[in-house]
Amino acid sequence: MLRLKKTGQSTAEYAIVIGLVIAAAVAMQVYVKRGIQAKIRGVVDYQPDANTTILKQYEPYYSLSEMDTVRTSAGTTNTTAGGGVVRGTVVETTRRTGNQKTTAVPE
């Protein structure tokens, strides 16, 4: 009878140790991901000398845009004596004009 209790205790100890190892691996995942991202960023930003031009990674604030948007709509709504509502066709027009420029390096 004493032997069975030791076997159960040993199995529980193994389960606890495995659970702790898995929890540590999950907690380290964030730090490993950040380290890999930092290495990739370092490679992208690396410039060996002044004569070599390596384009920087795309950044959203390097985008220049000048757009004019015009939107017109028309429609009719009529209420009848019994509380009913009659709606007319709605016409919508959207027009967008302008220019947009995206650069890899700020000007």
VOKESE-149443 format. One line per 10 residues: number of its first residue (from 1); their letters; for each residue y, z, x of N, C-alpha, C, CB. Coordinates in Angstrom, 1 decimal, m for minus. Glycine has a CB too. Layout:
NUM = A = Y Z X Y Z X Y Z X Y Z X | ...
// end
This chain:
1 = MLRLKKTGQS = m1.2 0.0 0.8 0.0 0.0 0.0 1.3 0.0 0.9 0.0 1.2 m0.9 | 1.2 0.7 1.9 2.4 0.8 2.8 2.6 m0.6 3.5 2.2 1.9 3.9 | 1.6 m1.3 3.8 1.7 m2.6 4.4 2.4 m3.6 3.5 0.3 m3.2 4.7 | 2.2 m3.6 2.2 2.9 m4.5 1.3 4.4 m4.2 1.2 2.3 m4.3 m0.1 | 4.8 m3.0 1.3 6.2 m2.6 1.3 6.9 m3.2 2.5 6.4 m1.1 1.2 | 6.3 m3.1 3.7 6.9 m3.6 4.9 7.0 m5.1 4.8 6.1 m3.2 6.1 | 6.1 m5.8 4.2 6.1 m7.3 4.1 7.3 m7.7 3.2 4.8 m7.8 3.6 | 7.5 m7.0 2.1 8.6 m7.3 1.2 9.9 m7.0 1.9 8.4 m6.5 m0.1 | 10.0 m5.9 2.6 11.2 m5.6 3.3 11.5 m6.6 4.4 11.1 m4.2 4.0 | 10.5 m7.1 5.1 10.7 m8.1 6.1 11.2 m9.4 5.5 9.4 m8.4 6.9
11 = TAEYAIVIGL = 10.7 m9.8 4.3 11.1 m11.1 3.7 12.6 m10.9 3.2 10.2 m11.4 2.5 | 12.9 m9.8 2.7 14.3 m9.5 2.2 15.3 m9.6 3.4 14.4 m8.2 1.5 | 14.9 m9.1 4.5 15.7 m9.1 5.7 15.9 m10.6 6.2 15.1 m8.3 6.9 | 14.9 m11.4 6.2 15.0 m12.8 6.5 16.0 m13.5 5.6 13.6 m13.5 6.6 | 15.8 m13.2 4.3 16.7 m13.8 3.3 18.2 m13.5 3.5 16.3 m13.5 1.9 | 18.4 m12.2 3.9 19.8 m11.8 4.1 20.3 m12.5 5.4 19.8 m10.3 4.3 | 19.5 m12.6 6.4 20.0 m13.2 7.7 20.3 m14.7 7.4 18.9 m13.1 8.8 | 19.4 m15.4 6.7 19.6 m16.8 6.4 20.9 m17.0 5.5 18.4 m17.4 5.6 | 21.1 m16.1 4.6 22.3 m16.2 3.7 23.6 m16.0 4.6 22.2 m15.1 2.7 | 23.5 m15.1 5.5 24.7 m14.8 6.4 25.0 m16.1 7.3 24.5 m13.6 7.3
21 = VIAAAVAMQV = 23.9 m16.7 7.8 24.1 m17.9 8.6 24.7 m19.0 7.8 22.7 m18.3 9.2 | 24.2 m19.2 6.5 24.8 m20.2 5.7 26.2 m19.9 5.3 23.9 m20.4 4.4 | 26.6 m18.7 5.0 27.9 m18.3 4.7 28.9 m18.6 5.9 28.0 m16.8 4.3 | 28.4 m18.3 7.1 29.2 m18.5 8.3 29.4 m20.0 8.5 28.5 m17.9 9.6 | 28.4 m20.8 8.3 28.5 m22.3 8.4 29.5 m22.9 7.4 27.2 m23.0 8.3 | 29.5 m22.4 6.2 30.4 m22.8 5.2 31.9 m22.4 5.5 30.1 m22.3 3.8 | 32.0 m21.2 6.0 33.4 m20.7 6.4 33.9 m21.5 7.6 33.3 m19.2 6.7 | 33.1 m21.9 8.5 33.5 m22.7 9.7 33.8 m24.1 9.4 32.5 m22.6 10.8 | 33.4 m24.6 8.2 33.6 m26.0 7.9 35.1 m26.4 7.9 33.0 m26.3 6.5 | 35.9 m25.6 7.4 37.4 m25.8 7.4 37.9 m26.0 8.8 38.2 m24.7 6.7
31 = YVKRGIQAKI = 37.5 m25.1 9.7 38.0 m25.2 11.1 37.5 m26.4 11.9 37.7 m23.9 11.8 | 36.3 m26.7 11.6 35.7 m27.9 12.3 36.4 m29.2 11.8 34.2 m28.0 12.0 | 36.7 m29.3 10.5 37.4 m30.4 9.9 38.8 m30.6 10.5 37.4 m30.3 8.4 | 39.5 m29.5 10.6 40.8 m29.5 11.2 40.8 m29.9 12.7 41.5 m28.1 11.0 | 39.8 m29.5 13.4 39.7 m29.9 14.8 39.4 m31.3 14.9 38.5 m29.1 15.4 | 38.6 m31.9 14.1 38.3 m33.3 14.1 39.5 m34.1 13.8 37.1 m33.7 13.2 | 40.3 m33.7 12.7 41.5 m34.4 12.4 42.5 m34.3 13.5 42.1 m33.8 11.1 | 42.6 m33.2 14.2 43.5 m33.1 15.3 43.2 m34.1 16.4 43.6 m31.7 15.8 | 41.9 m34.2 16.7 41.5 m35.2 17.7 41.8 m36.6 17.3 39.9 m35.0 18.0 | 41.6 m37.0 16.1 41.9 m38.3 15.6 43.4 m38.5 15.7 41.4 m38.5 14.2
41 = RGVVDYQPDA = 44.2 m37.6 15.3 45.7 m37.7 15.4 46.1 m37.9 16.8 46.4 m36.4 14.7 | 45.5 m37.1 17.7 45.8 m37.3 19.1 45.6 m38.7 19.7 45.1 m36.2 20.0 | 44.5 m39.2 19.3 44.1 m40.6 19.7 45.1 m41.6 19.1 42.7 m41.0 19.3 | 45.5 m41.4 17.9 46.4 m42.4 17.2 47.8 m42.3 17.9 46.5 m42.1 15.7 | 48.3 m41.1 18.2 49.6 m40.9 18.8 49.7 m41.1 20.3 50.1 m39.5 18.5 | 48.6 m41.4 20.9 48.5 m41.5 22.4 49.2 m42.8 22.8 47.1 m41.4 22.9 | 50.2 m42.7 23.8 50.8 m43.9 24.4 50.7 m43.7 25.9 52.3 m44.0 23.9 | 49.9 m44.6 26.6 49.6 m44.4 28.0 50.9 m44.5 28.9 48.6 m45.4 28.5 | 51.8 m45.5 28.7 53.0 m45.6 29.5 54.1 m46.3 28.7 52.7 m46.4 30.8 | 55.2 m46.4 29.3 56.4 m47.0 28.6 56.3 m48.4 28.3 57.7 m46.7 29.4
51 = NTTILKQYEP = 55.5 m49.2 29.0 55.3 m50.6 28.8 54.4 m51.0 27.7 54.9 m51.3 30.1 | 53.6 m50.1 27.3 52.6 m50.3 26.2 53.1 m49.8 24.9 51.2 m49.7 26.6 | 53.1 m50.7 23.9 53.6 m50.3 22.6 52.3 m50.1 21.7 54.6 m51.3 22.0 | 52.1 m49.0 21.2 51.1 m48.7 20.2 51.7 m48.3 18.9 50.0 m47.6 20.7 | 51.4 m49.0 17.8 52.1 m48.7 16.6 51.6 m47.3 16.1 51.8 m49.8 15.5 | 52.5 m46.6 15.5 52.2 m45.3 14.9 51.4 m45.5 13.6 53.4 m44.4 14.7 | 50.8 m44.4 13.2 50.1 m44.4 12.0 51.0 m44.5 10.8 49.2 m43.1 11.8 | 50.6 m45.1 9.7 51.5 m45.3 8.6 51.9 m44.0 8.0 50.8 m46.2 7.5 | 53.2 m43.9 7.7 53.7 m42.7 7.1 54.5 m43.2 5.9 54.6 m41.8 8.0 | 54.4 m42.5 4.7 55.1 m43.0 3.5 56.6 m43.0 3.7 54.8 m42.1 2.4
61 = YYSLSEMDTV = 57.2 m42.2 4.5 58.7 m42.2 4.6 59.2 m43.3 5.4 59.2 m40.9 5.1 | 58.3 m44.2 6.0 58.8 m45.4 6.7 59.0 m46.5 5.8 57.7 m45.7 7.8 | 58.8 m46.3 4.5 58.9 m47.4 3.5 60.4 m47.4 3.0 57.9 m47.2 2.4 | 61.0 m48.6 2.9 62.3 m48.8 2.4 62.2 m49.7 1.1 63.3 m49.4 3.4 | 62.8 m49.2 0.0 62.7 m50.1 m1.2 64.0 m49.9 m1.9 61.5 m49.7 m2.0 | 64.4 m51.1 m2.5 65.6 m51.1 m3.4 65.1 m51.9 m4.6 66.8 m51.8 m2.6 | 65.0 m51.2 m5.7 64.5 m51.8 m6.9 65.4 m51.5 m8.1 63.1 m51.3 m7.2 | 65.6 m52.5 m9.0 66.3 m52.3 m10.2 65.3 m52.5 m11.3 67.6 m53.3 m10.3 | 65.2 m51.6 m12.2 64.3 m51.7 m13.3 65.1 m51.6 m14.6 63.3 m50.5 m13.3 | 64.9 m52.6 m15.5 65.5 m52.7 m16.8 64.4 m52.7 m17.8 66.4 m54.0 m16.9
71 = RTSAGTTNTT = 64.6 m51.8 m18.8 63.6 m51.7 m19.9 64.3 m51.7 m21.2 62.7 m50.5 m19.7 | 63.9 m52.7 m22.1 64.5 m52.7 m23.4 63.4 m52.7 m24.4 65.3 m54.0 m23.6 | 63.7 m52.0 m25.6 62.7 m51.9 m26.6 63.4 m51.9 m28.0 61.8 m50.7 m26.5 | 62.7 m52.4 m29.0 63.3 m52.5 m30.3 62.2 m52.3 m31.3 64.0 m53.8 m30.6 | 62.5 m51.6 m32.4 61.5 m51.4 m33.5 62.2 m50.8 m34.7 60.5 m50.4 m33.0 | 61.6 m50.9 m35.8 62.1 m50.4 m37.1 61.2 m49.4 m37.7 62.5 m51.5 m38.0 | 61.7 m48.4 m38.4 60.9 m47.4 m39.1 61.6 m47.2 m40.4 60.8 m46.1 m38.3 | 60.9 m47.4 m41.5 61.4 m47.2 m42.9 60.6 m46.1 m43.6 61.5 m48.5 m43.7 | 61.3 m45.3 m44.3 60.6 m44.3 m45.1 60.7 m44.6 m46.6 61.2 m42.8 m44.9 | 59.6 m44.6 m47.3 59.6 m45.0 m48.7 59.7 m43.7 m49.5 58.3 m45.7 m49.1
81 = AGGGVVRGTV = 59.9 m43.9 m50.8 60.2 m42.8 m51.8 59.0 m41.8 m51.9 60.5 m43.3 m53.1 | 57.8 m42.3 m51.7 56.6 m41.4 m51.9 56.3 m40.6 m50.6 55.5 m42.1 m52.3 | 57.1 m40.8 m49.6 56.8 m40.1 m48.3 56.1 m41.0 m47.3 56.0 m38.9 m48.5 | 55.8 m42.2 m47.7 55.1 m43.2 m46.8 56.1 m43.7 m45.7 54.5 m44.3 m47.5 | 55.5 m44.1 m44.6 56.3 m44.6 m43.5 55.8 m46.0 m43.2 56.2 m43.7 m42.2 | 56.8 m46.9 m43.1 56.5 m48.3 m42.7 57.2 m48.6 m41.4 57.0 m49.3 m43.8 | 56.4 m49.0 m40.4 56.9 m49.2 m39.1 56.9 m50.7 m38.8 56.2 m48.4 m38.0 | 58.0 m51.2 m38.2 58.0 m52.6 m37.8 57.4 m52.7 m36.4 59.4 m53.1 m37.8 | 57.3 m54.0 m35.9 56.8 m54.3 m34.6 57.8 m53.8 m33.5 56.5 m55.8 m34.5 | 57.2 m53.2 m32.5 58.0 m52.7 m31.4 57.9 m53.8 m30.3 57.6 m51.3 m30.9
91 = VETTRRTGNQ = 59.1 m54.2 m29.8 59.1 m55.2 m28.8 59.6 m54.5 m27.5 60.1 m56.4 m29.1 | 58.8 m54.5 m26.5 59.2 m53.9 m25.2 59.2 m54.9 m24.1 58.3 m52.7 m24.9 | 60.3 m54.9 m23.3 60.4 m55.8 m22.1 60.8 m54.9 m20.9 61.4 m56.9 m22.4 | 60.0 m55.1 m19.8 60.3 m54.4 m18.6 60.5 m55.5 m17.5 59.2 m53.4 m18.2 | 61.6 m55.4 m16.8 61.9 m56.3 m15.7 62.2 m55.5 m14.4 63.0 m57.3 m16.0 | 61.6 m55.8 m13.3 61.8 m55.1 m12.1 62.2 m56.1 m11.0 60.6 m54.3 m11.7 | 63.3 m55.9 m10.3 63.7 m56.8 m9.3 64.1 m56.0 m8.1 64.8 m57.8 m9.8 | 64.0 m56.6 m6.9 64.4 m55.9 m5.7 63.6 m56.3 m4.5 64.4 m54.4 m5.9 | 63.6 m55.5 m3.5 62.8 m55.8 m2.3 62.3 m54.5 m1.7 63.7 m56.5 m1.2 | 61.2 m54.6 m1.0 60.5 m53.5 m0.4 60.0 m53.9 1.0 59.3 m53.0 m1.3
101 = KTTAVPE = 60.2 m52.9 1.9 59.8 m53.2 3.3 59.1 m52.0 3.8 61.1 m53.6 4.2 | 58.0 m52.2 4.5 57.2 m51.1 5.1 57.1 m51.4 6.6 55.8 m51.0 4.4 | 57.4 m50.4 7.4 57.3 m50.6 8.8 56.4 m49.5 9.4 58.7 m50.5 9.5 | 55.8 m49.8 10.5 54.9 m48.9 11.1 55.7 m47.9 12.0 53.9 m49.6 12.0 | 56.8 m48.3 12.5 57.6 m47.4 13.3 59.0 m47.3 12.7 57.7 m47.9 14.8 | 59.7 m46.2 12.6 61.0 m46.1 12.0 62.0 m46.9 12.8 61.4 m44.7 11.8 | 62.9 m47.5 12.0 64.0 m48.3 12.7 65.1 m47.5 13.2 64.5 m49.4 11.8
// end
